[in-house]
Amino acid sequence: MHVIIDGFGASAGLLQDEPFILGLLDSYPSVIGMTKIMSPHVFRYNGSDPHDWGISGFVLIAESHISIHTFPERRYFNVDIFTGNTNPFNVEDIKQYWKDRFNATNVTSRTPEGGQEYPDAILAASEVVCEERLKVAAAI
């Protein structure tokens, strides 16, 4: 499952609050039933354009990752939640969670389809890996 959240009209103060964002990344995996495997990391970015600065952060989860990028001057944020978990998320709940946290006026989401060819069975997976390795070896 992969969910991408775009938030608009958010609180500029919250979007630049590093401890606040760190806290969100620290607590959010358990909110959606995921397993945090490391402490989150948060960084401040200053681009050459005065509007292109903000906070970026991520937390690794056993199932994959959660990341966030904020742009306080634009009152915009992006959250990316990617997991190998086959149980689907309630996307509306996720949108509402992030909308509420940043006091956003509008939040949209996308759920790209990925990993559709990933086989569930070990034997099928090994066959796919062997086929890919043979293709790579033949191309060299």
N, CA, C and O atoms as CSV, one atom per row, in Angstrom:
chain,resi,resn,atom,element,x,y,z
A,1,MET,N,N,0.856,-1.180,0.000
A,1,MET,CA,C,0.000,0.000,0.000
A,1,MET,C,C,0.887,1.223,0.000
A,1,MET,O,O,1.862,1.294,0.748
A,2,HIS,N,N,0.555,2.173,-0.827
A,2,HIS,CA,C,1.309,3.417,-0.955
A,2,HIS,C,C,0.305,4.558,-0.987
A,2,HIS,O,O,-0.586,4.589,-1.836
A,3,VAL,N,N,0.453,5.491,-0.063
A,3,VAL,CA,C,-0.441,6.647,0.003
A,3,VAL,C,C,0.403,7.904,-0.014
A,3,VAL,O,O,1.349,8.028,0.764
A,4,ILE,N,N,0.074,8.832,-0.886
A,4,ILE,CA,C,0.744,10.131,-0.964
A,4,ILE,C,C,-0.288,11.191,-0.617
A,4,ILE,O,O,-1.349,11.272,-1.236
A,5,ILE,N,N,0.038,11.999,0.378
A,5,ILE,CA,C,-0.862,13.049,0.860
A,5,ILE,C,C,-0.269,14.404,0.508
A,5,ILE,O,O,0.912,14.649,0.756
A,6,ASP,N,N,-1.080,15.289,-0.068
A,6,ASP,CA,C,-0.694,16.674,-0.320
A,6,ASP,C,C,-1.620,17.559,0.486
A,6,ASP,O,O,-2.842,17.462,0.365
A,7,GLY,N,N,-1.037,18.432,1.319
A,7,GLY,CA,C,-1.823,19.326,2.159
A,7,GLY,C,C,-1.632,20.773,1.754
A,7,GLY,O,O,-0.511,21.211,1.498
A,8,PHE,N,N,-2.724,21.512,1.696
A,8,PHE,CA,C,-2.704,22.904,1.242
A,8,PHE,C,C,-3.333,23.807,2.298
A,8,PHE,O,O,-4.215,23.381,3.044
A,9,GLY,N,N,-2.878,25.049,2.354
A,9,GLY,CA,C,-3.434,26.014,3.293
A,9,GLY,C,C,-3.133,25.666,4.733
A,9,GLY,O,O,-3.925,25.965,5.626
A,10,ALA,N,N,-1.994,25.037,4.966
A,10,ALA,CA,C,-1.616,24.594,6.310
A,10,ALA,C,C,-1.005,25.733,7.118
A,10,ALA,O,O,-0.628,26.769,6.570
A,11,SER,N,N,-0.915,25.526,8.412
A,11,SER,CA,C,-0.327,26.510,9.316
A,11,SER,C,C,1.177,26.630,9.070
A,11,SER,O,O,1.917,25.664,9.254
A,12,ALA,N,N,1.626,27.810,8.659
A,12,ALA,CA,C,3.052,28.024,8.404
A,12,ALA,C,C,3.878,27.778,9.664
A,12,ALA,O,O,4.996,27.268,9.587
A,13,GLY,N,N,3.332,28.137,10.816
A,13,GLY,CA,C,4.050,27.916,12.072
A,13,GLY,C,C,4.287,26.447,12.356
A,13,GLY,O,O,5.382,26.062,12.764
A,14,LEU,N,N,3.271,25.624,12.146
A,14,LEU,CA,C,3.426,24.188,12.373
A,14,LEU,C,C,4.341,23.550,11.337
A,14,LEU,O,O,5.085,22.622,11.652
A,15,LEU,N,N,4.290,24.038,10.111
A,15,LEU,CA,C,5.111,23.477,9.040
A,15,LEU,C,C,6.601,23.713,9.251
A,15,LEU,O,O,7.427,23.023,8.653
A,16,GLN,N,N,6.952,24.680,10.095
A,16,GLN,CA,C,8.368,24.934,10.341
A,16,GLN,C,C,8.812,24.516,11.744
A,16,GLN,O,O,9.940,24.796,12.152
A,17,ASP,N,N,7.938,23.857,12.466
A,17,ASP,CA,C,8.209,23.443,13.843
A,17,ASP,C,C,8.859,22.051,13.849
A,17,ASP,O,O,8.171,21.031,13.832
A,18,GLU,N,N,10.198,22.034,13.874
A,18,GLU,CA,C,10.927,20.768,13.809
A,18,GLU,C,C,10.561,19.794,14.929
A,18,GLU,O,O,10.315,18.622,14.642
A,19,PRO,N,N,10.514,20.227,16.197
A,19,PRO,CA,C,10.134,19.273,17.254
A,19,PRO,C,C,8.717,18.711,17.057
A,19,PRO,O,O,8.470,17.540,17.346
A,20,PHE,N,N,7.797,19.538,16.570
A,20,PHE,CA,C,6.430,19.081,16.313
A,20,PHE,C,C,6.425,17.986,15.245
A,20,PHE,O,O,5.781,16.950,15.413
A,21,ILE,N,N,7.141,18.221,14.154
A,21,ILE,CA,C,7.191,17.256,13.051
A,21,ILE,C,C,7.906,15.977,13.490
A,21,ILE,O,O,7.496,14.877,13.121
A,22,LEU,N,N,8.959,16.120,14.266
A,22,LEU,CA,C,9.656,14.958,14.808
A,22,LEU,C,C,8.696,14.121,15.658
A,22,LEU,O,O,8.685,12.894,15.558
A,23,GLY,N,N,7.908,14.770,16.476
A,23,GLY,CA,C,6.928,14.069,17.304
A,23,GLY,C,C,5.879,13.343,16.483
A,23,GLY,O,O,5.477,12.231,16.824
A,24,LEU,N,N,5.428,13.976,15.390
A,24,LEU,CA,C,4.456,13.319,14.515
A,24,LEU,C,C,5.039,12.043,13.910
A,24,LEU,O,O,4.396,10.994,13.904
A,25,LEU,N,N,6.262,12.152,13.404
A,25,LEU,CA,C,6.900,10.982,12.800
A,25,LEU,C,C,7.181,9.891,13.834
A,25,LEU,O,O,7.162,8.702,13.516
A,26,ASP,N,N,7.439,10.306,15.059
A,26,ASP,CA,C,7.725,9.336,16.119
A,26,ASP,C,C,6.473,8.552,16.507
A,26,ASP,O,O,6.550,7.353,16.772
A,27,SER,N,N,5.338,9.214,16.542
A,27,SER,CA,C,4.118,8.566,17.024
A,27,SER,C,C,3.253,7.961,15.915
A,27,SER,O,O,2.482,7.039,16.182
A,28,TYR,N,N,3.359,8.454,14.684
A,28,TYR,CA,C,2.423,8.047,13.641
A,28,TYR,C,C,2.473,6.562,13.267
A,28,TYR,O,O,1.415,5.989,13.003
A,29,PRO,N,N,3.632,5.909,13.229
A,29,PRO,CA,C,3.602,4.486,12.857
A,29,PRO,C,C,2.629,3.658,13.703
A,29,PRO,O,O,1.924,2.802,13.168
A,30,SER,N,N,2.583,3.900,14.991
A,30,SER,CA,C,1.667,3.117,15.827
A,30,SER,C,C,0.206,3.479,15.564
A,30,SER,O,O,-0.683,2.652,15.768
A,31,VAL,N,N,-0.046,4.703,15.116
A,31,VAL,CA,C,-1.419,5.123,14.799
A,31,VAL,C,C,-1.996,4.265,13.669
A,31,VAL,O,O,-3.183,3.939,13.671
A,32,ILE,N,N,-1.142,3.902,12.705
A,32,ILE,CA,C,-1.618,3.105,11.564
A,32,ILE,C,C,-1.213,1.639,11.674
A,32,ILE,O,O,-1.274,0.900,10.691
A,33,GLY,N,N,-0.801,1.219,12.865
A,33,GLY,CA,C,-0.498,-0.188,13.094
A,33,GLY,C,C,0.799,-0.663,12.486
A,33,GLY,O,O,0.942,-1.847,12.180
A,34,MET,N,N,1.749,0.238,12.306
A,34,MET,CA,C,3.046,-0.120,11.746
A,34,MET,C,C,4.093,-0.187,12.867
A,34,MET,O,O,3.846,0.256,13.989
A,35,THR,N,N,5.249,-0.739,12.547
A,35,THR,CA,C,6.304,-0.966,13.529
A,35,THR,C,C,7.497,-0.067,13.254
A,35,THR,O,O,8.212,-0.263,12.271
A,36,LYS,N,N,7.711,0.910,14.112
A,36,LYS,CA,C,8.859,1.811,13.971
A,36,LYS,C,C,10.122,1.035,14.307
A,36,LYS,O,O,10.183,0.369,15.340
A,37,ILE,N,N,11.142,1.111,13.438
A,37,ILE,CA,C,12.385,0.379,13.695
A,37,ILE,C,C,13.573,1.302,13.965
A,37,ILE,O,O,14.691,0.835,14.180
A,38,MET,N,N,13.329,2.594,13.953
A,38,MET,CA,C,14.374,3.560,14.292
A,38,MET,C,C,13.710,4.871,14.675
A,38,MET,O,O,12.543,5.110,14.364
A,39,SER,N,N,14.462,5.703,15.344
A,39,SER,CA,C,13.950,7.041,15.655
A,39,SER,C,C,13.864,7.851,14.375
A,39,SER,O,O,14.682,7.662,13.474
A,40,PRO,N,N,12.896,8.746,14.273
A,40,PRO,CA,C,12.795,9.573,13.069
A,40,PRO,C,C,13.940,10.581,12.991
A,40,PRO,O,O,14.566,10.918,13.996
A,41,HIS,N,N,14.190,11.043,11.794
A,41,HIS,CA,C,15.174,12.098,11.546
A,41,HIS,C,C,14.460,13.246,10.840
A,41,HIS,O,O,13.636,13.027,9.951
A,42,VAL,N,N,14.785,14.466,11.246
A,42,VAL,CA,C,14.162,15.661,10.684
A,42,VAL,C,C,15.267,16.659,10.351
A,42,VAL,O,O,16.198,16.850,11.132
A,43,PHE,N,N,15.155,17.292,9.184
A,43,PHE,CA,C,16.165,18.228,8.707
A,43,PHE,C,C,15.500,19.501,8.200
A,43,PHE,O,O,14.395,19.465,7.660
A,44,ARG,N,N,16.177,20.608,8.377
A,44,ARG,CA,C,15.724,21.882,7.810
A,44,ARG,C,C,16.479,22.081,6.500
A,44,ARG,O,O,17.692,21.887,6.433
A,45,TYR,N,N,15.747,22.470,5.464
A,45,TYR,CA,C,16.330,22.707,4.149
A,45,TYR,C,C,16.098,24.159,3.761
A,45,TYR,O,O,14.993,24.680,3.907
A,46,ASN,N,N,17.151,24.811,3.264
A,46,ASN,CA,C,17.050,26.183,2.759
A,46,ASN,C,C,17.519,26.196,1.311
A,46,ASN,O,O,18.705,26.020,1.035
A,47,GLY,N,N,16.589,26.403,0.392
A,47,GLY,CA,C,16.928,26.448,-1.026
A,47,GLY,C,C,17.330,27.844,-1.467
A,47,GLY,O,O,17.282,28.792,-0.682
A,48,SER,N,N,17.722,27.963,-2.712
A,48,SER,CA,C,18.130,29.265,-3.238
A,48,SER,C,C,16.933,30.196,-3.417
A,48,SER,O,O,17.077,31.415,-3.323
A,49,ASP,N,N,15.759,29.633,-3.672
A,49,ASP,CA,C,14.533,30.410,-3.758
A,49,ASP,C,C,13.978,30.560,-2.336
A,49,ASP,O,O,13.797,29.556,-1.647
A,50,PRO,N,N,13.703,31.788,-1.884
A,50,PRO,CA,C,13.223,31.979,-0.514
A,50,PRO,C,C,11.935,31.221,-0.177
A,50,PRO,O,O,11.642,30.996,0.997
A,51,HIS,N,N,11.172,30.830,-1.189
A,51,HIS,CA,C,9.943,30.073,-0.955
A,51,HIS,C,C,10.192,28.571,-0.840
A,51,HIS,O,O,9.304,27.818,-0.441
A,52,ASP,N,N,11.395,28.142,-1.188
A,52,ASP,CA,C,11.702,26.714,-1.204
A,52,ASP,C,C,12.546,26.298,-0.005
A,52,ASP,O,O,13.636,25.745,-0.152
A,53,TRP,N,N,12.029,26.570,1.159
A,53,TRP,CA,C,12.684,26.066,2.364
A,53,TRP,C,C,11.633,25.324,3.164
A,53,TRP,O,O,10.432,25.505,2.962
A,54,GLY,N,N,12.093,24.500,4.059
A,54,GLY,CA,C,11.136,23.774,4.881
A,54,GLY,C,C,11.791,22.674,5.667
A,54,GLY,O,O,13.012,22.630,5.818
A,55,ILE,N,N,10.965,21.791,6.163
A,55,ILE,CA,C,11.396,20.678,6.983
A,55,ILE,C,C,11.131,19.389,6.215
A,55,ILE,O,O,10.059,19.201,5.640
A,56,SER,N,N,12.118,18.514,6.218
A,56,SER,CA,C,11.956,17.180,5.658
A,56,SER,C,C,12.305,16.181,6.736
A,56,SER,O,O,13.228,16.397,7.521
A,57,GLY,N,N,11.566,15.090,6.771
A,57,GLY,CA,C,11.842,14.075,7.770
A,57,GLY,C,C,11.344,12.719,7.326
A,57,GLY,O,O,10.529,12.594,6.411
A,58,PHE,N,N,11.859,11.707,8.002
A,58,PHE,CA,C,11.430,10.352,7.691
A,58,PHE,C,C,11.589,9.462,8.913
A,58,PHE,O,O,12.344,9.760,9.838
A,59,VAL,N,N,10.862,8.376,8.883
A,59,VAL,CA,C,11.007,7.330,9.884
A,59,VAL,C,C,10.924,6.001,9.139
A,59,VAL,O,O,10.033,5.788,8.316
A,60,LEU,N,N,11.868,5.116,9.444
A,60,LEU,CA,C,11.809,3.778,8.858
A,60,LEU,C,C,10.908,2.911,9.719
A,60,LEU,O,O,10.976,2.927,10.948
A,61,ILE,N,N,10.077,2.167,9.046
A,61,ILE,CA,C,9.194,1.225,9.721
A,61,ILE,C,C,9.530,-0.164,9.185
A,61,ILE,O,O,10.065,-0.291,8.083
A,62,ALA,N,N,9.227,-1.180,9.937
A,62,ALA,CA,C,9.524,-2.549,9.502
A,62,ALA,C,C,8.897,-2.817,8.143
A,62,ALA,O,O,9.430,-3.586,7.343
A,63,GLU,N,N,7.773,-2.183,7.890
A,63,GLU,CA,C,7.043,-2.403,6.652
A,63,GLU,C,C,7.556,-1.536,5.498
A,63,GLU,O,O,7.249,-1.846,4.347
A,64,SER,N,N,8.325,-0.462,5.746
A,64,SER,CA,C,8.970,0.380,4.736
A,64,SER,C,C,9.323,1.755,5.305
A,64,SER,O,O,10.295,1.869,6.051
A,65,HIS,N,N,8.551,2.818,4.970
A,65,HIS,CA,C,8.921,4.151,5.458
A,65,HIS,C,C,7.721,5.108,5.460
A,65,HIS,O,O,6.693,4.868,4.827
A,66,ILE,N,N,7.909,6.206,6.206
A,66,ILE,CA,C,6.993,7.344,6.189
A,66,ILE,C,C,7.882,8.569,6.072
A,66,ILE,O,O,8.843,8.712,6.828
A,67,SER,N,N,7.573,9.454,5.131
A,67,SER,CA,C,8.365,10.676,4.990
A,67,SER,C,C,7.446,11.885,4.876
A,67,SER,O,O,6.271,11.770,4.529
A,68,ILE,N,N,8.021,13.051,5.180
A,68,ILE,CA,C,7.266,14.304,5.085
A,68,ILE,C,C,8.189,15.402,4.569
A,68,ILE,O,O,9.383,15.418,4.868
A,69,HIS,N,N,7.626,16.306,3.798
A,69,HIS,CA,C,8.327,17.499,3.310
A,69,HIS,C,C,7.361,18.671,3.490
A,69,HIS,O,O,6.206,18.604,3.070
A,70,THR,N,N,7.840,19.732,4.112
A,70,THR,CA,C,6.983,20.898,4.318
A,70,THR,C,C,7.578,22.120,3.626
A,70,THR,O,O,8.793,22.226,3.461
A,71,PHE,N,N,6.704,23.038,3.227
A,71,PHE,CA,C,7.084,24.298,2.599
A,71,PHE,C,C,6.259,25.401,3.259
A,71,PHE,O,O,5.196,25.762,2.754
A,72,PRO,N,N,6.741,25.941,4.387
A,72,PRO,CA,C,5.968,26.918,5.157
A,72,PRO,C,C,5.524,28.140,4.359
A,72,PRO,O,O,4.398,28.608,4.526
A,73,GLU,N,N,6.387,28.658,3.501
A,73,GLU,CA,C,6.030,29.853,2.716
A,73,GLU,C,C,4.880,29.574,1.758
A,73,GLU,O,O,4.094,30.467,1.441
A,74,ARG,N,N,4.788,28.347,1.308
A,74,ARG,CA,C,3.728,27.949,0.382
A,74,ARG,C,C,2.522,27.361,1.123
A,74,ARG,O,O,1.481,27.088,0.525
A,75,ARG,N,N,2.688,27.170,2.463
A,75,ARG,CA,C,1.652,26.578,3.310
A,75,ARG,C,C,1.226,25.200,2.767
A,75,ARG,O,O,0.046,24.851,2.739
A,76,TYR,N,N,2.246,24.438,2.338
A,76,TYR,CA,C,2.049,23.148,1.690
A,76,TYR,C,C,2.900,22.077,2.375
A,76,TYR,O,O,3.998,22.354,2.859
A,77,PHE,N,N,2.374,20.846,2.408
A,77,PHE,CA,C,3.167,19.710,2.871
A,77,PHE,C,C,2.828,18.473,2.057
A,77,PHE,O,O,1.766,18.379,1.441
A,78,ASN,N,N,3.753,17.532,2.072
A,78,ASN,CA,C,3.591,16.262,1.381
A,78,ASN,C,C,4.009,15.156,2.333
A,78,ASN,O,O,5.079,15.225,2.937
A,79,VAL,N,N,3.173,14.140,2.471
A,79,VAL,CA,C,3.480,12.973,3.289
A,79,VAL,C,C,3.423,11.747,2.390
A,79,VAL,O,O,2.498,11.589,1.594
A,80,ASP,N,N,4.423,10.882,2.526
A,80,ASP,CA,C,4.496,9.663,1.739
A,80,ASP,C,C,4.538,8.484,2.703
A,80,ASP,O,O,5.429,8.392,3.547
A,81,ILE,N,N,3.576,7.592,2.573
A,81,ILE,CA,C,3.500,6.403,3.423
A,81,ILE,C,C,3.566,5.199,2.499
A,81,ILE,O,O,2.686,4.986,1.665
A,82,PHE,N,N,4.623,4.420,2.662
A,82,PHE,CA,C,4.797,3.249,1.809
A,82,PHE,C,C,5.013,2.031,2.691
A,82,PHE,O,O,5.817,2.059,3.622
A,83,THR,N,N,4.297,0.977,2.395
A,83,THR,CA,C,4.413,-0.238,3.194
A,83,THR,C,C,4.216,-1.467,2.329
A,83,THR,O,O,3.445,-1.454,1.370
A,84,GLY,N,N,4.912,-2.513,2.678
A,84,GLY,CA,C,4.719,-3.792,2.006
A,84,GLY,C,C,3.551,-4.556,2.591
A,84,GLY,O,O,3.230,-5.653,2.134
A,85,ASN,N,N,2.913,-3.987,3.599
A,85,ASN,CA,C,1.770,-4.612,4.244
A,85,ASN,C,C,0.625,-4.718,3.231
A,85,ASN,O,O,0.322,-3.752,2.530
A,86,THR,N,N,0.008,-5.863,3.158
A,86,THR,CA,C,-1.066,-6.061,2.180
A,86,THR,C,C,-2.424,-5.580,2.690
A,86,THR,O,O,-3.392,-5.540,1.931
A,87,ASN,N,N,-2.499,-5.217,3.964
A,87,ASN,CA,C,-3.760,-4.685,4.495
A,87,ASN,C,C,-3.901,-3.227,4.092
A,87,ASN,O,O,-3.040,-2.414,4.427
A,88,PRO,N,N,-4.962,-2.878,3.383
A,88,PRO,CA,C,-5.113,-1.489,2.933
A,88,PRO,C,C,-5.405,-0.533,4.092
A,88,PRO,O,O,-6.038,-0.896,5.084
A,89,PHE,N,N,-4.927,0.687,3.931
A,89,PHE,CA,C,-5.202,1.755,4.883
A,89,PHE,C,C,-6.566,2.358,4.582
A,89,PHE,O,O,-7.080,2.227,3.472
A,90,ASN,N,N,-7.145,3.016,5.573
A,90,ASN,CA,C,-8.314,3.839,5.325
A,90,ASN,C,C,-7.780,5.218,4.938
A,90,ASN,O,O,-7.396,6.010,5.799
A,91,VAL,N,N,-7.761,5.488,3.658
A,91,VAL,CA,C,-7.146,6.714,3.132
A,91,VAL,C,C,-7.842,7.959,3.677
A,91,VAL,O,O,-7.179,8.960,3.949
A,92,GLU,N,N,-9.145,7.917,3.839
A,92,GLU,CA,C,-9.863,9.086,4.366
A,92,GLU,C,C,-9.417,9.397,5.798
A,92,GLU,O,O,-9.285,10.565,6.163
A,93,ASP,N,N,-9.185,8.363,6.607
A,93,ASP,CA,C,-8.682,8.580,7.964
A,93,ASP,C,C,-7.282,9.189,7.943
A,93,ASP,O,O,-6.972,10.073,8.741
A,94,ILE,N,N,-6.446,8.715,7.034
A,94,ILE,CA,C,-5.089,9.245,6.916
A,94,ILE,C,C,-5.131,10.715,6.511
A,94,ILE,O,O,-4.429,11.541,7.096
A,95,LYS,N,N,-5.944,11.043,5.522
A,95,LYS,CA,C,-6.073,12.439,5.085
A,95,LYS,C,C,-6.525,13.330,6.239
A,95,LYS,O,O,-5.978,14.412,6.453
A,96,GLN,N,N,-7.521,12.866,6.973
A,96,GLN,CA,C,-8.050,13.668,8.080
A,96,GLN,C,C,-7.012,13.858,9.176
A,96,GLN,O,O,-6.911,14.939,9.756
A,97,TYR,N,N,-6.244,12.820,9.462
A,97,TYR,CA,C,-5.199,12.901,10.483
A,97,TYR,C,C,-4.221,14.030,10.160
A,97,TYR,O,O,-3.952,14.880,11.009
A,98,TRP,N,N,-3.692,14.041,8.938
A,98,TRP,CA,C,-2.689,15.046,8.562
A,98,TRP,C,C,-3.320,16.427,8.390
A,98,TRP,O,O,-2.686,17.434,8.704
A,99,LYS,N,N,-4.534,16.486,7.905
A,99,LYS,CA,C,-5.239,17.772,7.792
A,99,LYS,C,C,-5.389,18.405,9.170
A,99,LYS,O,O,-5.126,19.594,9.350
A,100,ASP,N,N,-5.814,17.601,10.137
A,100,ASP,CA,C,-5.994,18.104,11.503
A,100,ASP,C,C,-4.671,18.538,12.127
A,100,ASP,O,O,-4.612,19.575,12.788
A,101,ARG,N,N,-3.613,17.760,11.926
A,101,ARG,CA,C,-2.333,18.074,12.572
A,101,ARG,C,C,-1.760,19.407,12.102
A,101,ARG,O,O,-1.158,20.135,12.892
A,102,PHE,N,N,-1.940,19.729,10.836
A,102,PHE,CA,C,-1.360,20.965,10.287
A,102,PHE,C,C,-2.401,22.056,10.044
A,102,PHE,O,O,-2.091,23.080,9.436
A,103,ASN,N,N,-3.625,21.848,10.510
A,103,ASN,CA,C,-4.703,22.819,10.305
A,103,ASN,C,C,-4.825,23.219,8.837
A,103,ASN,O,O,-4.978,24.397,8.515
A,104,ALA,N,N,-4.755,22.232,7.959
A,104,ALA,CA,C,-4.814,22.486,6.513
A,104,ALA,C,C,-6.257,22.738,6.073
A,104,ALA,O,O,-7.201,22.213,6.662
A,105,THR,N,N,-6.404,23.547,5.035
A,105,THR,CA,C,-7.739,23.806,4.498
A,105,THR,C,C,-8.167,22.727,3.510
A,105,THR,O,O,-9.363,22.501,3.320
A,106,ASN,N,N,-7.197,22.055,2.876
A,106,ASN,CA,C,-7.516,21.025,1.895
A,106,ASN,C,C,-6.400,19.984,1.877
A,106,ASN,O,O,-5.218,20.308,1.993
A,107,VAL,N,N,-6.808,18.730,1.730
A,107,VAL,CA,C,-5.845,17.634,1.643
A,107,VAL,C,C,-6.306,16.694,0.539
A,107,VAL,O,O,-7.476,16.316,0.480
A,108,THR,N,N,-5.381,16.321,-0.332
A,108,THR,CA,C,-5.680,15.360,-1.388
A,108,THR,C,C,-4.792,14.139,-1.195
A,108,THR,O,O,-3.825,14.169,-0.434
A,109,SER,N,N,-5.135,13.069,-1.894
A,109,SER,CA,C,-4.336,11.857,-1.777
A,109,SER,C,C,-4.250,11.142,-3.119
A,109,SER,O,O,-5.097,11.298,-3.998
A,110,ARG,N,N,-3.196,10.355,-3.234
A,110,ARG,CA,C,-3.010,9.458,-4.372
A,110,ARG,C,C,-2.582,8.112,-3.804
A,110,ARG,O,O,-1.879,8.050,-2.796
A,111,THR,N,N,-3.002,7.054,-4.444
A,111,THR,CA,C,-2.599,5.715,-4.030
A,111,THR,C,C,-2.070,4.967,-5.248
A,111,THR,O,O,-2.792,4.186,-5.868
A,112,PRO,N,N,-0.797,5.211,-5.589
A,112,PRO,CA,C,-0.223,4.523,-6.751
A,112,PRO,C,C,-0.189,3.018,-6.529
A,112,PRO,O,O,0.059,2.546,-5.420
A,113,GLU,N,N,-0.439,2.283,-7.583
A,113,GLU,CA,C,-0.361,0.831,-7.517
A,113,GLU,C,C,1.092,0.428,-7.694
A,113,GLU,O,O,1.747,0.851,-8.646
A,114,GLY,N,N,1.583,-0.369,-6.800
A,114,GLY,CA,C,2.964,-0.839,-6.900
A,114,GLY,C,C,3.074,-2.244,-6.374
A,114,GLY,O,O,2.209,-2.713,-5.634
A,115,GLY,N,N,4.134,-2.913,-6.754
A,115,GLY,CA,C,4.398,-4.242,-6.248
A,115,GLY,C,C,3.402,-5.291,-6.695
A,115,GLY,O,O,3.252,-6.328,-6.049
A,116,GLN,N,N,2.721,-5.027,-7.797
A,116,GLN,CA,C,1.694,-5.970,-8.245
A,116,GLN,C,C,2.284,-7.303,-8.709
A,116,GLN,O,O,1.618,-8.336,-8.642
A,117,GLU,N,N,3.538,-7.279,-9.181
A,117,GLU,CA,C,4.161,-8.505,-9.666
A,117,GLU,C,C,4.876,-9.253,-8.557
A,117,GLU,O,O,5.402,-10.343,-8.784
A,118,TYR,N,N,4.901,-8.686,-7.365
A,118,TYR,CA,C,5.630,-9.307,-6.271
A,118,TYR,C,C,4.925,-10.597,-5.861
A,118,TYR,O,O,3.785,-10.570,-5.396
A,119,PRO,N,N,5.612,-11.729,-6.037
A,119,PRO,CA,C,4.957,-13.000,-5.722
A,119,PRO,C,C,4.911,-13.254,-4.217
A,119,PRO,O,O,5.820,-12.871,-3.481
A,120,ASP,N,N,3.852,-13.899,-3.781
A,120,ASP,CA,C,3.702,-14.228,-2.372
A,120,ASP,C,C,4.481,-15.478,-1.984
A,120,ASP,O,O,4.930,-15.595,-0.844
A,121,ALA,N,N,4.646,-16.396,-2.898
A,121,ALA,CA,C,5.290,-17.662,-2.584
A,121,ALA,C,C,6.802,-17.568,-2.756
A,121,ALA,O,O,7.285,-16.917,-3.683
A,122,ILE,N,N,7.540,-18.212,-1.875
A,122,ILE,CA,C,9.008,-18.203,-1.932
A,122,ILE,C,C,9.503,-18.781,-3.250
A,122,ILE,O,O,10.392,-18.204,-3.876
A,123,LEU,N,N,8.947,-19.907,-3.685
A,123,LEU,CA,C,9.382,-20.536,-4.921
A,123,LEU,C,C,9.169,-19.597,-6.102
A,123,LEU,O,O,10.061,-19.453,-6.939
A,124,ALA,N,N,8.012,-18.960,-6.185
A,124,ALA,CA,C,7.740,-18.023,-7.279
A,124,ALA,C,C,8.705,-16.847,-7.224
A,124,ALA,O,O,9.165,-16.374,-8.263
A,125,ALA,N,N,9.012,-16.377,-6.034
A,125,ALA,CA,C,9.942,-15.251,-5.886
A,125,ALA,C,C,11.327,-15.645,-6.382
A,125,ALA,O,O,11.978,-14.860,-7.072
A,126,SER,N,N,11.786,-16.833,-6.048
A,126,SER,CA,C,13.122,-17.253,-6.477
A,126,SER,C,C,13.182,-17.384,-7.996
A,126,SER,O,O,14.212,-17.087,-8.601
A,127,GLU,N,N,12.087,-17.826,-8.616
A,127,GLU,CA,C,12.054,-17.920,-10.076
A,127,GLU,C,C,12.168,-16.538,-10.719
A,127,GLU,O,O,12.871,-16.373,-11.716
A,128,VAL,N,N,11.482,-15.551,-10.156
A,128,VAL,CA,C,11.551,-14.184,-10.678
A,128,VAL,C,C,12.968,-13.648,-10.551
A,128,VAL,O,O,13.488,-13.051,-11.493
A,129,VAL,N,N,13.597,-13.849,-9.403
A,129,VAL,CA,C,14.963,-13.366,-9.181
A,129,VAL,C,C,15.924,-14.027,-10.165
A,129,VAL,O,O,16.765,-13.347,-10.753
A,130,CYS,N,N,15.811,-15.334,-10.351
A,130,CYS,CA,C,16.695,-16.039,-11.289
A,130,CYS,C,C,16.523,-15.516,-12.716
A,130,CYS,O,O,17.509,-15.305,-13.422
A,131,GLU,N,N,15.285,-15.308,-13.138
A,131,GLU,CA,C,15.026,-14.776,-14.474
A,131,GLU,C,C,15.655,-13.403,-14.648
A,131,GLU,O,O,16.273,-13.127,-15.676
A,132,GLU,N,N,15.504,-12.545,-13.655
A,132,GLU,CA,C,16.074,-11.197,-13.741
A,132,GLU,C,C,17.598,-11.237,-13.780
A,132,GLU,O,O,18.217,-10.478,-14.526
A,133,ARG,N,N,18.201,-12.102,-12.996
A,133,ARG,CA,C,19.660,-12.221,-12.988
A,133,ARG,C,C,20.175,-12.730,-14.340
A,133,ARG,O,O,21.216,-12.278,-14.814
A,134,LEU,N,N,19.463,-13.651,-14.949
A,134,LEU,CA,C,19.854,-14.132,-16.266
A,134,LEU,C,C,19.772,-13.016,-17.306
A,134,LEU,O,O,20.639,-12.921,-18.175
A,135,LYS,N,N,18.752,-12.179,-17.229
A,135,LYS,CA,C,18.623,-11.045,-18.156
A,135,LYS,C,C,19.785,-10.075,-17.984
A,135,LYS,O,O,20.346,-9.593,-18.967
A,136,VAL,N,N,20.142,-9.792,-16.747
A,136,VAL,CA,C,21.244,-8.871,-16.469
A,136,VAL,C,C,22.544,-9.461,-16.981
A,136,VAL,O,O,23.334,-8.751,-17.604
A,137,ALA,N,N,22.790,-10.753,-16.732
A,137,ALA,CA,C,24.026,-11.416,-17.168
A,137,ALA,C,C,24.112,-11.418,-18.697
A,137,ALA,O,O,25.194,-11.224,-19.251
A,138,ALA,N,N,22.996,-11.634,-19.380
A,138,ALA,CA,C,23.004,-11.656,-20.838
A,138,ALA,C,C,23.280,-10.275,-21.424
A,138,ALA,O,O,23.814,-10.166,-22.528
A,139,ALA,N,N,22.925,-9.233,-20.701
A,139,ALA,CA,C,23.121,-7.860,-21.191
A,139,ALA,C,C,24.567,-7.394,-21.021
A,139,ALA,O,O,24.973,-6.419,-21.653
A,140,ILE,N,N,25.341,-8.064,-20.188
A,140,ILE,CA,C,26.731,-7.628,-19.903
A,140,ILE,C,C,27.665,-8.056,-20.977
A,140,ILE,O,O,28.862,-7.778,-20.902
